[in-house]
């Protein structure tokens, strides 16, 4: 059944909530929703007290290693850790108390899947301790024409001009003479703290392939991450239908009802992370205690 998964996002050694799409190497334009002087261990101890397992400690850039290990040692076996993880340091975090390490960019050097690196990770920590982060951005749509043929249209979605009802992208416009129906958005994996979109799509085949190497998937919808403007419901349903292993979705959740909606959309197959909307992180949309009660009700 769908469960609430907590998070501890770390930036410059502090617990923060930020808008994912504002991350950059230079730090310019960073949008911070929340910052606290409470330690990462404080949050970990709270999750431990309430029996909330499978939370994500995410290191957003350098300088967060010590804070991450503090959280892991405060809740051994209860948290996963990601951000800068590779085959050389993965075991170090398992020994520090992580149940799983979360990996993205290191297995996609230069925008391609490096199976040798992936195999090295599995050999180092074991499939049962590995989570692959397939965070993604919407890059287009698959549509079906009136002849029943399917087509892909890529490009960033832009505002529709007045009087136009079809989907519009900056690379191509579809009008009603071409399109019978939209089948699905197209999502591509993002790396480098969601800054880089690589040419690997989130498809049924991709999920089935990568599931051979890991225990779970973590998928941030980077377009809505940290914005509290609603979840990517289509992505949640796609993951529920096509992922052969457990998956956690993150991005856009703003009310307690989103937990119930995630449960309904995914038929209980997808867990949900709530960050910026949570009262623990200064949000007004969701009370942490309500999330704890939700989890207990799921059994």
N, C-alpha and C positions, 0 to 999 in steps of 0.2 A: 504493500500500500504506500501511497505518496506520504512522504515525511518532510518536515521542515529541517533543512540543513543550515547550521549557523556558519558564520564566517569571521575571520580575523584578518582584515586587509592591512598590510603594513607598508608604509611609505616613509622613508627617512627615519626608520626605527620607531615610528609611532603608529598607533592604530588610527586609521582614517577610513572614510568613505569618499570615493572620488568618482567623477564621471569618466567612465572607461575610455570613451572616444577622445578625451582631452589629454591623454597621456602622450608624452613625447620625450625624446632623449634629452632635449635641452631643458625641459621643465616649463618652458614658456606656455602660457595659456592653460595651465592645470586648473581644473575646476574641482575644488574640495567641498564636499557636502558636510563633512564632519571631521573633527579632530579632537582627541582626548589625551589627557595626561595619565589616564588609567593604563596600566601595563597590559601587555598581551596575555600575561599569566593570569591576570584578574578575570579576563573574559574566559579563558580556558577553564579556570576553576569553577566559574559559574555554569558553564556547559556540563562539566563533570558532575556537579551537584545535582543538576536536573536530568542527568542521563541522556543528554542529547549527543548522539554519536555521528561521526562522519562529517564533521565540519571542516572547512577549508581555511588553512593559514596560507595566505598568498603574499609573497614578497614582491612588491612592485618596485623593482630596481635594487640597486646595491645598498648596503648599510642596514639590512634588515635581518641578517643571519642570527644575531644574538637574540633579538626579540622573538624570532620564530622558534628558536630552541627553548626559550623560556616557556613559551606556550605549550610546546610538545612535552616538556618535562613535567608541567603542571597537570597534564591530562594524558598520561601514557596510553597509547593504543586507541585514543578517542578522536584524534584529529589527523587530517591529511595535510601535506605541505607542498607548495608549488612556488615556482618563480626562480629561474636560474638553475633548475635541477638538471644534472647530467649523470652519466655513468660513473664519473669520478667522485661525485659527492653524494650520490643517492643513498648509499648505505649509511653514511654519516648521519643522515636525518632519520633513517629507520632506527638506528641505535639511540638517537636522541629521544625517541618515543613516538614517531609518526607511524600510523597504521599503514599509510600509503604515501608514495611520492607522486606528485602531479607533474607531468612533463608535456611541453608543447614544442617550443622553438628549437630545442636541441636536436629533435629527431627530424626537423624539416629545414636543414641547412640549404640556403640558396633556393628556398621555395619548393624543394622536392623531398619526398619521403626517403630517408636513409634507413633501409632495413638492417644494415649492419649495426648502426647505432641502437636501433630498437631492440635487436637481438641481444646486444651487449647489456642493455638495461635489464632485460628479462633475466639474463644470466646473473646479473649482479644482485638484484633484489627479489626476483621471482615475480611471475605474472600476478600472483595474489596480492602483491604490494604495489602494484602499478596502476595509476589512473592516467589516461590520456585526455588532455584538455584540447577539445576540438572547437574552441570558441570561434565564432564566425560572424560574418557580415552578409547581409543580403546584397546580391550583385546583379539581380535580374529575375526573370520569370520564365517558366516553361508554359507555353500555351498550345492549344490545339486549334488547328484551322478547320474550316467547314468540310474539308475532305478527310478529316480524321488524322491528319499528320501532325506530329508534335514538333515544336520549334523552340529554340532558346533565344532569348533576347537579353543581352548584357548591358549594363550601364547603371548609373546611380539614379534612383527614383527621384523625380522632381515634382514640384507642385503642378497639378493639372490646370491649364488655362480655363477661363470661364467658358462654359458651354461644352467642354470636352469630358466625356465620361469614361473613356478607356484608360488603361495604364500607360504612363508616359515615362520614357527614359531618355537620358541625354544622348544615347547612342542611336536610338531608333524609336519612332512612334508607331504604335499599333492602332489601327482604326477598326471599326466594326466590320468592314469588308474583309479583313484578314483573319479576325479572331473569332473563334466559336466560344472558347472558355479558357480561363486561366486554370492550369492544373496545379502548379506549385511554384512558390518562390525558388530561387536558386541561392544557396548560401555557400560561400567559400571560407575556408579556414583562415584565421588570422594568427599571426605570430608576433614576436617582438613587442609584448605588452599591447596587443591588438592594433599596432601601428601598421603592420604589413599584411596585405591580403595576398595569399598565395594561390596558385592555380590548381587547387585541389578542392573539389566540391563535396559537400555533405550529402552523400547518396546512400542508398541501401547497401550498395556494393562496398563503399568506403567503410561504413560502419561494420559490416560483416568481416571485412578484411582485418581491420585494426582490432576488432574484438578478440582475435586469436592471441593477442599479445598482452592484454590487460584485464583488470578486474572490473573496472568501471570507466565510464566517460563523464567528463565535466564539460558542459557547454554553456559559455556565456554568449548571450546575444549582444554583441558589442555595440550595435546601433542604439540599443535602449538601456544599456548597463548604466546604473546610477542616476537615471533621469526620472524614475518614478512616474512614468507616463503610460504604463501598461506593458504586459508581457507580449512576446512574440508567440501568439497562440498557435500559428501555423507550424512554427518550429517545434513547439512542445508536442503537437500531434504527430508530426513527422518522426520525431525521435521515438515516441512511444510505439509507433507502428513498425519502425524499421531497426531499432537497436536490439541486438540479441543479448545484451548484458545491461546491468543497472546503469542508469544515467541520471545525472543531476543537472537541472537547468537553472541558470541565473540571468537576471536582467529584467528590470522594469516593474517588478512586483511592488504594489503600493498599498494594498489593503489585505486584511485577513482573508477576505473572500477570494483573493488570488490563490491561496493554498487550496481552497475547495475547488476553484476553477481548474487548477492544475491537475487535481485528482480526477475531475470529471473528464477533462480534455484527454488525459493520458490513460484513463481507465486504471488509475492507481500505479502506473508503471514508471512515472518520472517524479523524482524528488525536486524540491524547490528551495533555493537559497533566497533569503530576503536580507537586504543590506541597508541601504540608505533610508528606507521607509520605517525601519525598526526603531522603537523608542530607545533601545540600547545605544543607538548611533545618532540620537537627536531627531529621529523621524517622528512624525505624528500619525502615520497611517496604520501602523501595526504594533501591538503590544507583545513584547517578548513572552510574557506569561501566557498569553493566548496561544502562541505557537507551541509552547510546552504542553498545554492542555490538548491542542490538536494532535500532537504526536502520541500522547497517551491514549487518546480516543481511537487511534488507528491500531493500537495493540503492539 
